Amino acid sequence: MTDRRRVLLLAHPGRAQARDVARKVVDALTGHEIGVRLLREEATALGLADDPSVELAEGGDPSAECELVVVIGGDGTILRAAELAHVSGTPLLGVNLGHVGFLAEAEHDDVGSVIDAIVERRYTAEDRLTIDVSVFRDRELVWQTFALNEASVEKAARERMLEVVVEVDGRPLSRWGCDGVVCATPTGSTAYNFSAGGPVVWPGVEALLMVPISAHALFARPLVVAPTSVLAVEVIAPAQAAGVLWCDGRRTVELPQGARIEVRRGARPVRLVRLHQAPFTDRLVAKFGLSVEGWRGASERWRGDHGA
């Protein structure tokens, strides 16, 4: 280990814009004597594999000994970075090239200010709750992973519904015929959970979410439970209508009849870098293009009366 500052750079090499921004970041950071590490395949795609100013990750944890993971791309690329840096806990700084980019802290046209913030260490990191996901078959653990956004149990065949029983804290809650079930974090509440009709939960709230997808049942509403709760989904459909589990849309495993999926608070959070302390409300308005026309805000007198 050396005292030299170092960052791991991840980019979406299939996008020309990502390649351009990544090269700019490499040139700027190395010019300030901050080392830049790249995955070998990405360095090749960026045309930097033979550049002596960059370091190539060779096995092991690519984020080890790095100050930050700088991610150039959309939320999918940031979720890939979260997977790579999960064990080390290295903070992630996302530069958005996607459409919404809720996990990103900056847009691609702000890359100059991002570089300045890194050089001058003008950033903070906040912990985001994750979930640990376990799959059991015949009471035997067969698969484990984690998720930053969500774990979704989905039907494997489009023409067949999935039959599941859901459980909270060791007690059965309801049986659903459905297209699936999403178990999400507050961070993931604006992702698949949102599309499935679940609530938006501010990231400062510690909670777990469970949302049925197109469920045919009297009681089939989104649930928000304590962060200490354990959620479970048991697949009870016939074998030909078994399901599939997706975690953050990246890691997947088939779910046969009788499979049991348990979701609990993750042992390790994911750390996201913040460059400014903008309220989450402002982020929602900006990312979703929400209309706030007509808002006047509280008067100074009201603020004083209410201790604001």
C-alpha positions, 0 to 999 in steps of 0.5 A, a space after each residue: 500500500 502507498 500513500 498516493 491517492 487513487 480512484 477506481 474509474 468505471 465507465 459504460 464503454 459501449 457509449 461514445 459519450 462515456 468514453 469521452 468523459 472517462 478520458 477527460 477524467 483520467 487526464 485531469 486526475 492524473 494531471 493532479 497526481 491522483 492515480 486512476 485504476 481501470 478494469 482491463 477490459 474497460 481500459 482496452 475499450 477506452 484505448 487506455 490499456 497501454 497508457 502508463 499513467 493508468 493502473 490496471 486492476 489485476 484480480 482481487 477487489 478492484 476498489 481496494 486501496 481506492 479513495 473513490 469509485 468514479 462511475 460514468 454512466 447511468 444507474 445500471 453502471 452505478 449498480 455494477 459499481 456497487 457490486 464491485 465495491 460492496 466488500 471494501 465499502 469504497 464510496 461511489 461517485 456517479 456522473 450521470 449519462 442516463 435518463 433519470 440517474 437517481 443514484 448519480 450525484 452529477 450530470 455529465 456537463 458538470 464533470 469539471 466541478 466533479 474533478 475539482 471536488 475530488 482534487 480538493 476533497 470537497 465531498 461527503 459520503 452517506 451510507 445507504 441501507 442494503 438488503 441481504 437476500 437468501 434463497 432456500 430449497 427444502 430448508 437448504 440455503 442454495 443462493 445468497 447475494 445483496 441488493 442496493 435497490 431491490 430483490 424482485 420475485 417474478 413469474 418465469 412464464 408470461 402466460 402463467 401467474 405466480 402463486 406465492 405466500 408472503 411472510 413478515 417476521 416469521 408470520 404468514 401475511 397473505 397469499 397472492 396470485 401475481 406477476 411478482 413481488 418487489 422487496 426494496 430499500 428506500 434507495 430503490 423506492 424510486 426504481 422498480 418499486 416506483 414502477 410497481 406502484 410502491 411508495 417513494 421513501 426518503 433515503 434517510 428513512 430506515 425501512 424495508 418495502 414489499 410491493 406486489 405486482 399485479 396481484 389478484 387478492 383482496 389484500 394486496 397493498 404496498 407494505 413498509 416495515 421496520 428495518 429489523 423485520 425479515 420479509 419472506 416470499 414462498 413460491 407455491 405454484 406448480 412446477 411449470 409456473 415457477 419463478 425467477 429472482 432478480 437482484 438489482 436487475 443484475 444477478 438472477 437465479 431460478 426459483 422452483 416450486 417450494 423455493 423460499 426467499 428471505 430478505 433482511 437488512 444488509 450487513 454492509 451498506 453502500 456508500 454514495 458520495 454527495 457533492 452538495 446537500 440538496 434536499 431529496 425533495 429537490 432531487 425528486 422534482 428535478 429527476 421526474 420533472 415535477 411541476 411546482 408552479 404556484 408554490 409560494 413557500 412558508 412566510 418568514 412569520 410562519 417559519 418563526 412561529 413554527 421554529 423553522 
